[in-house]
């Protein structure tokens, strides 16, 4: 299990998500993730009951409709390796103080406690009845759990009327082009493409959800923990070179890199979306 901490307290980027979620002691919560994400550890003490699903994707994963057909042509349906979203240090660009080394996702054991359970299940066919949970969360995992449209329908199906489904994921601005995905695909050739904010909300409404709240913000991250995720040394060096060239006035990558404290950092846009099922 990962826990996100900064000097013993919840780090700003997870605290922002928790404040958006608004968990309560009466909530019966389901968290769906690929692997053991940080949400159960963070939500557990604040809800009445929590079930953490370690989702097992289906054997064949179609290319999601998160991007246009032209953009999807560069994608792939082979992305089935386990992904854990460890950010390293994170700075929220709209008001955080300068980052420190401990503002990171560290993988440390964290028991769920007696009132919480962990199960393995297919996110496109969750083993729960309709209207079971008052709170359903999925953080940086929507595109790693199987067909995202099917996953969204399942998340909404198991959520009670008047409850909320919280999706936290990467997005790009509605007017931004797909250039940013070139760097993502250098790191991960099977990267499915980053949806626009409008596309993500459209997917949720098409799956049967009503958008209630939206929080979109920019974060800065150091490049090295991100590069350590999945690419080989040669590819990592190509990405570093492209970002350093941009810092020096070269071609834009869409990652908006800059040097902070002697380290190379880049930006991402994150979105928190709160929806509820349409009866």
Order of alpha helices (4+ residues) and beta strands (2+ residues): beta-beta-alpha-beta-alpha-beta-alpha-beta-beta-beta-beta-alpha-beta-alpha-alpha-beta-alpha-alpha-beta-beta
